[in-house]
Amino acid sequence: DAGITQSPRYKITETGRQVTLMCHQTWSHSYMFWYRQDLGHGLRLIYYSAAADITDKGEVPDGYVVSRSKTENFPLTLESATRSQTSVYFCASKGLGGIPEASGNYEQYFGPGTRLTVT
Amino acid sequence: QKEVEQDPGPLSVPEGAIVSLNCTYSNSAFQYFMWYRQYSRKGPELLMYTYSSGNKEDGRFTAQVDKSSKYISLFIRDSQPSDSATYLCAMSRGGFSGTASKLTFGTGTRLQVTL
């Protein structure tokens, strides 16, 4: 199916464990993003990628690692999970920018989210 | 102070009411303004998009941008129970670089439209 998918949808893990959240998109979009959503903070950018092998930090990158060896995949790894990383994680993708008036060039398409609980 | 401020609500209105949702921002470099709608336990989806100042209408929805006041609004006419969701404003500087592609989101306003 075309679109953007995330796995797992729900995950419970223990403090100190490594966890990897997967994101896959079928549009060959250049840009991919990882956000976390918490009450009172809204969506905050963790990392983003402009293309394969190009990644950069967002607003809250500490404790997270990303890689992008293929255009369609953008995994997010929590190397040693902490309770403060309990959150809902969203992956998004976007095509290249272009004509400013065309919303399709700026729209980010979001996945369904992964609800992560760290105990 | 956050770059984008949005009242979290919740906002409860009766069916048929006109709803006004607002965001203020501090970064004058923002040029692209979006409203995303997020249903419970779903990912956000783009609802409205505006480039620079002005109004944009799409069916029952109207987006307004006042760059001089750094204030954006979303109006929903004849609100329906199916409009019950969280509405997030988002902004971007625009351009082609990775940094310019980033969106800054408000915290979202939860809207409940009652029968």
Boltz contact constraints between the chains, C-beta under 6 A:
constraints:
  - contact:
      token1: [A, 31]
      token2: [B, 101]
      max_distance: 6.0
  - contact:
      token1: [A, 42]
      token2: [B, 105]
      max_distance: 6.0
  - contact:
      token1: [A, 42]
      token2: [B, 106]
      max_distance: 6.0
  - contact:
      token1: [A, 42]
      token2: [B, 107]
      max_distance: 6.0
  - contact:
      token1: [A, 42]
      token2: [B, 108]
      max_distance: 6.0
  - contact:
      token1: [A, 43]
      token2: [B, 105]
      max_distance: 6.0
  - contact:
      token1: [A, 50]
      token2: [B, 98]
      max_distance: 6.0
  - contact:
      token1: [A, 56]
      token2: [B, 98]
      max_distance: 6.0
  - contact:
      token1: [A, 90]
      token2: [B, 43]
      max_distance: 6.0
  - contact:
      token1: [A, 97]
      token2: [B, 96]
      max_distance: 6.0
  - contact:
      token1: [A, 100]
      token2: [B, 51]
      max_distance: 6.0
  - contact:
      token1: [A, 101]
      token2: [B, 51]
      max_distance: 6.0
  - contact:
      token1: [A, 103]
      token2: [B, 49]
      max_distance: 6.0
  - contact:
      token1: [A, 106]
      token2: [B, 32]
      max_distance: 6.0
  - contact:
      token1: [A, 107]
      token2: [B, 46]
      max_distance: 6.0
  - contact:
      token1: [A, 110]
      token2: [B, 43]
      max_distance: 6.0
  - contact:
      token1: [A, 110]
      token2: [B, 44]
      max_distance: 6.0
  - contact:
      token1: [A, 111]
      token2: [B, 43]
      max_distance: 6.0
  - contact:
      token1: [A, 112]
      token2: [B, 43]
      max_distance: 6.0
  - contact:
      token1: [A, 113]
      token2: [B, 43]
      max_distance: 6.0
